[in-house]
Amino acid sequence: MNDKADTGMAERKARFDLKRLAVFQMREINLLVILLVLITGLSFASPYFAKWANIKVVLGSLSIDGIVVIGMTVILISGGIDLSVGSMMCLSMTIIAKFFLGGMNPWLAALLSVLICAAIGAFMGFLVTYVRLSHFIVSLCFMGIARGVVHTLTTGTPISLVRVLSNAPRFRYLGQGQIGGVMPMTVLIFIVIAIIAEVVVRKSLLMRLVFYTGSNEKAAAYSGINVRRVKVLTCMVCCVFSAIAGVIYVNKFSGVPVTAGTGLEMTAIASAVIGGVSMNGGKGSILGAILGLSLMALVQDALTLFNVPAFWQELIRYIIVLGAVIIDALRQNIAVRRAE
């Protein structure tokens, strides 16, 4: 009897995985087609779009934001959300700069900044799981706390690391190096991280637990999954990826602008949702989220090339965010009706 039950459960899980994979692939293919059409159109509409200088700028921005999007994707799949990713990235940058200026080895400073952000993520997860606060409230508070700490440590003044980075060429190569004098090192780092993350999300047992937790938290708990541990880990993962993005950012730009990461949380959420990640949890892929970010980056680049005023760019960006959330809600409603 138990063998039959186990077999039935395994078959249901297999069907669930195959169905989810098929949906992801369809969404990813559609996004890829849209991106190709947009790239072709922009190539004809602007003589500057297809130039390597412009492409490098887009890829550079995409590589840093993309690392944050990966972390956001993981926490959204678990059924949570993190509004502090931009502030956490800036906090990581500030910690590195302060340690580095204080004479610490840059690699150790970077490691400590990641560990500190991981500890903050663990505390956020504790507040969500044990104190039973919502992800939204906790991350909103830490968005302000992290930004406040940045302003306190910097007194609101940007930090320059040009001089100290000149004495650490290997560390500087992470953000400013180029492979073959053409491809930015930041892009290669992002590609490697994205490939590893995509494989882990699709293949690892741990991510299956994250998917099951996001799909139905109560059912996951009844089936023996430690839901609290899963949520704490996803909060930590999101903060760690934000910190890693901060390491690359501070390297690439040789300093810490105190406004770094402002609005990044909306870009990350919109990119993930456009890429098929559900705001209700349980669905999503790294590839889809990155394709969603690519679409956002191309739209931003197009607005810049056509000299659209900054305030219009901000308006359009948030309209895209709202549209992505509405489409996700409609998709969820349709799925519920079909299930009934």
C-alpha positions in Angstrom: 0.0 0.0 0.0 2.8 2.4 0.9 4.7 1.4 -2.2 1.7 2.3 -4.3 1.3 5.6 -2.5 4.9 6.5 -3.0 4.7 5.6 -6.7 1.7 7.7 -7.1 3.3 10.7 -5.4 6.5 10.2 -7.5 4.4 10.2 -10.7 2.5 13.4 -9.6 5.8 15.1 -8.9 7.2 14.0 -12.2 4.1 15.4 -14.0 4.4 18.6 -12.0 8.1 19.0 -13.0 7.4 18.3 -16.7 4.5 20.6 -16.8 6.4 23.4 -15.1 9.4 22.9 -17.4 7.2 23.1 -20.5 5.6 26.3 -19.3 9.1 27.8 -18.6 10.4 26.8 -22.0 7.3 28.4 -23.7 7.7 31.6 -21.8 11.4 31.7 -22.5 11.0 31.1 -26.2 8.4 33.8 -26.5 10.7 36.3 -24.7 13.6 35.3 -26.9 11.5 36.0 -30.0 10.5 39.4 -28.6 14.1 40.3 -27.8 15.2 39.4 -31.3 12.5 41.5 -32.8 13.3 44.4 -30.5 17.1 44.1 -31.3 16.4 44.1 -35.0 14.1 47.1 -34.8 16.5 49.1 -32.7 19.4 48.3 -35.0 17.5 49.9 -37.9 16.0 52.7 -35.8 19.3 54.0 -34.2 22.7 54.0 -35.9 24.3 53.8 -32.4 22.5 50.8 -31.0 24.6 48.1 -32.8 27.9 49.7 -32.0 30.1 47.7 -29.6 30.5 50.7 -27.3 26.8 50.8 -26.7 26.5 47.0 -26.4 29.3 46.9 -23.8 27.4 49.5 -21.7 24.2 47.4 -21.9 26.0 44.2 -21.0 27.9 45.9 -18.2 24.7 47.1 -16.6 23.0 43.8 -17.3 25.7 41.8 -15.6 25.5 43.6 -12.3 21.7 43.8 -12.2 21.4 40.2 -13.4 23.2 38.9 -10.3 20.6 40.7 -8.1 17.8 39.3 -10.3 19.1 35.8 -9.7 18.7 36.2 -5.9 15.3 37.9 -6.3 14.2 34.9 -8.5 15.1 32.4 -5.8 13.2 34.2 -3.0 10.1 34.8 -5.2 10.0 31.1 -6.0 9.9 30.4 -2.3 6.8 32.7 -2.0 8.7 35.6 -0.5 10.0 39.0 -1.7 12.9 41.2 -0.9 12.6 45.0 -1.4 16.0 45.6 0.2 18.2 44.2 -2.6 19.3 47.7 -3.9 20.1 49.0 -0.5 21.9 45.7 0.5 24.1 46.0 -2.6 25.0 49.5 -1.6 25.7 48.4 1.9 28.0 45.7 0.7 29.9 48.3 -1.4 30.2 50.6 1.6 31.5 47.8 3.9 34.1 46.8 1.3 35.2 50.5 0.8 35.6 51.1 4.5 37.5 47.9 5.2 39.7 48.5 2.1 40.5 52.1 3.0 41.3 50.9 6.5 44.1 48.7 5.1 42.4 45.4 4.9 43.1 43.0 2.0 40.5 43.7 -0.7 39.6 40.0 -1.1 39.1 39.6 2.7 37.0 42.8 2.7 34.8 41.5 -0.1 34.4 38.2 1.7 33.4 39.9 5.0 30.9 42.1 3.2 29.2 39.0 1.7 29.2 37.3 5.1 27.7 40.3 6.8 25.0 40.6 4.2 24.3 36.8 4.6 23.9 37.3 8.3 21.5 40.1 7.7 19.6 37.9 5.4 19.4 35.2 8.1 18.1 37.7 10.5 15.4 38.8 8.0 14.5 35.2 7.5 14.3 34.7 11.3 11.8 37.6 11.6 9.7 36.2 8.8 9.6 32.6 10.0 9.8 32.8 13.8 8.4 36.2 14.6 5.9 35.7 11.7 6.3 39.1 10.1 5.6 39.4 6.3 8.5 39.4 3.8 7.2 42.8 2.5 7.3 44.6 5.9 10.7 43.1 6.9 12.4 43.8 3.6 10.9 47.3 3.4 12.3 48.1 6.8 15.7 46.7 6.0 15.7 48.7 2.7 15.6 51.8 4.8 17.9 50.5 7.5 20.6 49.5 5.1 20.4 52.8 3.2 20.5 54.6 6.5 23.6 52.7 7.6 25.2 53.6 4.2 24.5 57.3 4.7 25.8 57.1 8.3 29.1 55.5 7.3 29.6 57.8 4.3 28.0 60.9 5.8 26.2 61.1 2.5 29.5 61.6 0.5 30.6 59.3 -2.3 33.7 57.2 -1.6 36.5 57.1 -4.1 38.6 54.0 -4.4 40.7 54.9 -7.5 43.9 55.2 -5.6 43.6 52.1 -3.4 42.4 50.0 -6.3 45.4 50.9 -8.3 47.5 49.0 -5.7 45.3 45.9 -6.1 45.4 45.1 -9.9 44.1 41.5 -9.5 41.1 42.6 -7.5 40.4 45.5 -9.8 40.4 43.1 -12.8 37.2 41.6 -11.5 35.3 44.8 -12.4 37.5 46.5 -14.9 39.3 43.7 -16.7 38.6 42.7 -20.3 39.1 39.3 -21.9 41.0 39.7 -25.1 40.6 43.4 -24.8 37.0 43.1 -25.9 34.7 41.3 -23.5 34.3 42.8 -20.0 35.2 40.5 -17.1 32.0 41.4 -15.4 30.0 39.8 -18.2 32.0 36.6 -18.0 31.4 36.5 -14.2 27.7 37.0 -14.6 27.5 34.3 -17.3 29.2 31.8 -15.1 27.0 32.6 -12.1 23.9 32.5 -14.2 24.7 29.1 -15.7 25.5 27.6 -12.3 22.3 29.1 -10.8 20.1 27.8 -13.7 21.5 24.3 -13.3 21.0 24.4 -9.5 17.4 25.8 -9.8 16.4 23.1 -12.4 18.3 20.1 -11.0 19.0 20.4 -7.3 17.0 18.8 -4.5 17.2 21.9 -2.4 15.5 24.0 -5.1 12.7 21.4 -5.4 12.1 22.0 -1.7 12.0 25.8 -2.5 9.5 25.2 -5.3 7.2 23.0 -3.2 7.4 25.5 -0.3 6.4 28.3 -2.7 3.6 26.3 -4.4 1.9 25.3 -1.1 3.6 26.1 2.2 1.2 24.1 4.3 1.3 21.0 2.1 5.1 21.3 2.1 5.2 21.4 5.9 2.9 18.4 6.2 5.1 16.4 3.8 8.0 16.9 6.1 9.8 19.9 4.5 11.4 22.3 7.0 9.7 25.3 5.7 11.3 27.7 8.1 14.8 26.6 7.1 13.9 26.9 3.4 12.7 30.5 3.9 15.7 31.5 6.0 18.0 30.1 3.3 16.3 31.9 0.5 16.5 35.2 2.4 20.2 34.6 2.8 20.7 33.6 -0.8 19.0 36.8 -2.0 21.2 39.0 0.3 24.4 37.1 -0.8 23.7 37.7 -4.5 23.1 41.4 -3.7 26.4 41.5 -1.9 28.2 39.9 -4.8 26.7 42.4 -7.1 28.1 45.1 -4.8 31.6 43.6 -5.0 31.6 43.9 -8.7 29.9 47.3 -8.8 32.4 48.9 -6.4 35.2 47.4 -8.5 33.8 48.4 -11.8 33.2 52.1 -10.9 36.1 52.4 -8.4 34.0 53.9 -5.7 30.7 54.0 -3.8 28.0 56.4 -5.0 25.6 56.5 -2.0 22.6 56.3 -4.4 23.8 53.0 -5.9 21.0 50.4 -6.2 18.1 52.9 -5.9 15.1 51.4 -7.6 16.9 48.2 -8.3 14.3 46.2 -6.4 11.6 47.2 -8.9 13.8 46.3 -11.8 14.6 42.9 -10.3 10.9 42.1 -9.5 9.7 43.2 -12.9 12.4 41.2 -14.7 11.6 38.1 -12.8 7.8 38.4 -13.3 8.2 39.2 -17.0 10.4 36.1 -17.2 7.7 33.9 -15.8 8.4 33.9 -12.0 5.1 33.9 -10.1 4.6 36.6 -7.4 2.7 33.8 -5.5 5.7 31.5 -5.5 6.3 28.0 -6.8 7.1 29.0 -10.4 10.1 30.5 -12.2 13.5 30.0 -13.8 16.8 31.9 -13.9 16.9 31.9 -17.7 13.4 33.4 -17.9 14.2 36.1 -15.3 17.4 37.0 -17.2 15.5 37.3 -20.4 13.1 39.5 -18.6 15.9 41.7 -17.4 17.4 41.8 -21.0 14.0 43.1 -22.2 14.0 45.8 -19.5 17.7 46.7 -20.3 16.9 47.0 -24.0 13.9 49.3 -23.3 16.0 51.4 -21.0 18.8 51.6 -23.7 16.3 52.6 -26.4 14.9 55.4 -24.2 18.4 56.7 -23.6 19.4 56.5 -27.3 16.2 58.4 -28.3 16.9 61.1 -25.7 13.7 60.5 -23.7 13.8 62.7 -20.6 14.8 61.0 -17.3 11.4 61.5 -15.7 9.7 59.8 -18.6 12.1 56.9 -18.4 11.2 56.4 -14.7 7.5 56.6 -15.5 7.8 54.1 -18.3 9.8 51.8 -16.1 7.2 51.7 -13.4 4.4 51.2 -15.9 6.3 48.1 -17.2 6.5 46.9 -13.6 2.8 47.4 -13.1 2.0 45.7 -16.4 4.2 42.7 -15.5 2.4 42.3 -12.1 -1.0 42.6 -13.7 -0.2 40.0 -16.3 1.1 37.7 -13.6 -2.1 38.1 -11.6 -4.3 37.4 -14.7 -2.2 34.3 -15.5 -2.7 33.0 -11.9 -6.4 33.6 -12.1 -6.7 31.7 -15.4 -4.6 28.8 -14.0 -7.0 28.7 -10.9 -10.1 28.6 -13.1 -8.7 25.8 -15.3 -7.8 23.8 -12.2 -11.4 24.1 -11.0 
